[in-house]
Amino acid sequence: MCADPHQSDFSAGLISLRAVYQGRVQGVGFRYRTSQLAQRYPVSGYVKNLADGTVELVVQASEQAVLDQFFDDMMLTFATNVSDVTVEEVTPEPTRQQFTIER
């Protein structure tokens, strides 16, 4: 008996975005404050410092509106720190159930 491949595809309803923040984003509490902000939203993902001095954020949610509001709040929170941000859609990770700070 073959299972319906769509039946167990939890990623079908998830939207996942990867953002890389440039500017004064390391050593200023960026990851901690991002994690605190994420707790206010039904999102999962992670934030981590990259070796080149930028910060990577991967965040996923089941609704685009949630991600839009989250990113709006990110920009309000870090307006004085961020000089540039690039955002791209990435493949969702349905097994990731919470938001974490990664090292």
Buried (B, 14 or more C-beta within 10 A) or exposed (E): EEEEEEEEEEBEEBBBBBBBBBBBBBEBEBBEBBBEBBEEBEBBBBBBBEEEEBBBBBBBBBEEEBBEBBBEBBEEBBEEBBEEBEBEEBEBBBEBEEBBBEE
